[in-house]
């Protein structure tokens, strides 16, 4: 395993955030609170999101906090399902976090290993891509777009790749995309999202505005 210190998510996880917008962000937050409550009932996830104000037809203000289920999970579940060997950084992340929903200007749902397998198998079945090699595995959903582990068979390396819902697996795994990636490790991805408040690119289209938290 890597000797590089893990990114510290504890301070990030303790912070309240307030956003203003008119998108379906609040509906997503409510859905995730319900999802996490059903899956991990020992925590009151409903307290992690609340509407502060609402101007019908204009905007609303919402306060949110990251929903992180701490604890060890096992990335070998993914490896065994798809007969791959993921980098140490993936194992290191899942040894600290079982599942997480990060609320920045966009939401990011980091799936638990079991759901990574279920999601990938379902998508491959629905798109009739079971025959393709397992060189791409989705692990995160965000606002209708996705992040996945992408394998470069020529360089024998894994990177993190961002794709939209209208892209095809054949294209994502194409050698034409071998040099296209967001970053190499999950911790690098988290650092980027923390710095850019949930935007992969600073000019990404986003419907939520960050507001200061009043003391």
C-alpha positions in Angstrom: 0.0 0.0 0.0 1.0 3.6 -0.6 2.8 5.4 2.3 1.4 8.8 1.2 -0.8 10.2 3.9 -4.5 10.0 3.2 -6.5 13.1 2.6 -8.2 14.2 5.8 -12.0 14.2 5.2 -13.0 14.8 8.9 -12.8 18.6 8.8 -14.6 18.7 5.4 -17.3 16.3 6.7 -18.0 18.5 9.8 -18.7 21.6 7.8 -22.2 22.9 7.0 -22.7 24.4 3.5 -25.4 26.6 2.3 -26.4 26.8 -1.4 -28.9 28.8 -3.3 -30.5 27.6 -6.5 -33.6 26.5 -8.4 -32.5 23.1 -9.7 -33.5 19.6 -8.4 -30.6 19.8 -5.9 -33.0 19.8 -2.9 -34.9 16.7 -4.3 -31.6 14.9 -4.7 -30.6 15.8 -1.1 -33.9 14.5 0.2 -33.5 11.3 -1.8 -30.0 10.7 -0.5 -31.1 11.3 3.1 -33.8 8.7 2.7 -31.4 6.3 1.0 -28.7 6.6 3.7 -31.3 6.3 6.4 -32.6 3.0 5.1 -29.1 1.7 4.6 -27.4 3.0 7.7 -30.2 3.6 10.3 -27.9 4.2 13.2 -27.3 7.8 11.9 -30.0 10.5 11.6 -29.2 11.4 8.0 -32.3 13.6 7.8 -30.4 16.2 9.9 -27.8 16.5 7.2 -30.0 18.5 4.9 -32.6 21.2 5.5 -34.4 24.0 3.5 -33.7 27.4 5.0 -35.9 29.5 2.8 -38.0 29.1 -0.3 -39.2 31.7 -2.8 -41.6 29.8 -5.1 -40.7 30.2 -8.8 -37.4 31.8 -8.0 -35.0 30.0 -5.7 -34.4 28.2 -2.4 -31.6 28.1 0.1 -30.5 24.7 1.4 -28.1 23.7 4.2 -26.3 20.5 3.7 -23.5 18.4 5.2 -21.6 15.5 3.6 -23.1 12.1 4.3 -20.2 9.8 4.9 -20.6 6.3 6.3 -17.2 5.7 7.8 -15.8 2.2 8.2 -13.9 -0.5 6.3 -15.4 -1.9 3.1 -13.7 -4.2 0.7 -12.7 -3.2 -2.9 -11.8 -6.8 -3.6 -15.5 -7.3 -4.1 -15.1 -5.2 -7.3 -11.9 -7.0 -8.3 -13.4 -10.5 -7.9 -16.6 -9.6 -9.8 -14.7 -8.3 -12.9 -11.4 -10.1 -12.6 -9.3 -6.9 -12.4 -6.7 -5.6 -10.1 -7.4 -2.1 -8.9 -4.7 0.3 -7.7 -3.8 0.6 -4.0 -5.5 4.0 -3.8 -8.9 2.4 -4.4 -8.4 -0.1 -1.6 -7.1 2.7 0.7 -10.2 4.8 0.2 -12.6 1.9 0.8 -10.7 1.0 4.0 -11.8 4.4 5.4 -15.2 4.9 3.7 -18.0 2.5 3.0 -20.3 4.8 1.1 -20.5 8.6 0.8 -22.6 11.4 -0.6 -20.7 14.7 -1.0 -22.6 17.9 -1.2 -20.8 20.6 -3.1 -22.2 22.8 -5.8 -22.9 19.4 -7.4 -23.6 16.1 -5.6 -21.3 13.1 -5.8 -22.5 9.7 -4.7 -19.5 7.4 -4.1 -21.0 3.9 -4.3 -20.2 1.1 -1.9 -18.3 -1.8 -3.5 -21.4 -4.0 -3.7 -23.3 -1.3 -5.5 -20.4 -0.6 -7.9 -20.7 -4.2 -9.0 -24.5 -4.1 -9.3 -24.5 -0.8 -11.2 -21.8 -1.9 -13.7 -23.5 -5.2 -14.4 -26.9 -3.6 -14.9 -25.6 -0.9 -17.2 -23.6 -3.4 -19.3 -26.7 -5.6 -19.5 -29.0 -2.7 -20.5 -26.6 -1.4 -23.1 -25.7 -4.9 -24.3 -22.0 -4.4 -23.5 -21.3 -7.5 -21.5 -18.9 -8.6 -24.3 -16.6 -5.6 -23.7 -13.5 -6.0 -21.5 -13.8 -4.7 -18.0 -11.5 -1.7 -18.6 -14.0 0.7 -17.2 -16.0 0.5 -13.9 -18.3 3.3 -12.7 -18.0 4.1 -9.0 -19.6 7.5 -8.6 -22.8 9.2 -9.9 -23.2 13.0 -10.1 -26.1 15.1 -11.5 -26.7 12.6 -14.3 -23.0 12.2 -15.1 -20.5 9.7 -13.8 -17.0 8.9 -12.7 -15.3 5.6 -13.2 -12.0 3.7 -13.0 -10.5 3.4 -16.4 -7.8 0.9 -17.4 -5.2 1.7 -20.0 -4.1 -1.8 -21.3 -1.1 -0.4 -23.1 0.3 1.4 -20.0 -1.2 -1.0 -17.5 -2.5 1.9 -15.4 -5.8 2.9 -13.9 -7.1 6.5 -13.9 -10.3 8.3 -13.0 -12.5 9.2 -16.0 -15.5 11.5 -16.1 -18.3 10.9 -18.6 -21.8 12.0 -19.4 -24.9 9.9 -19.7 -24.9 10.1 -23.5 -21.5 8.6 -24.0 -21.0 4.9 -25.0 -18.8 2.4 -23.2 -17.1 1.5 -26.5 -16.0 5.1 -26.9 -15.0 5.5 -23.2 -12.7 2.4 -23.5 -11.4 3.4 -26.9 -7.6 4.1 -27.1 -8.5 7.6 -28.3 -9.3 8.3 -24.6 -6.2 6.8 -23.2 -4.8 10.3 -22.3 -8.1 11.7 -21.1 -8.6 11.6 -17.4 -9.5 13.7 -14.4 -6.8 12.4 -12.1 -5.1 9.2 -11.1 -6.3 8.6 -7.5 -9.5 9.0 -5.5 -7.8 11.2 -3.0 -6.6 13.5 -5.9 -10.2 13.6 -7.1 -11.5 14.6 -3.6 -8.8 17.3 -3.3 -9.9 18.7 -6.7 -13.5 18.7 -5.7 -12.8 20.3 -2.4 -10.8 23.1 -4.0 -13.4 23.7 -6.8 -16.5 23.2 -4.7 -17.6 20.2 -6.6 -16.7 21.3 -10.1 -14.5 19.1 -12.3 -13.7 22.1 -14.4 -14.1 25.6 -13.0 -16.3 26.7 -16.0 -18.7 23.7 -15.5 -22.3 24.7 -15.8 -23.8 24.8 -12.3 -27.2 26.0 -11.0 -26.2 26.3 -7.3 -24.5 29.3 -5.7 -22.5 28.9 -2.5 -23.6 31.3 0.3 -21.6 32.1 3.5 -22.6 30.3 6.7 -23.6 32.8 9.3 -22.0 32.4 12.7 
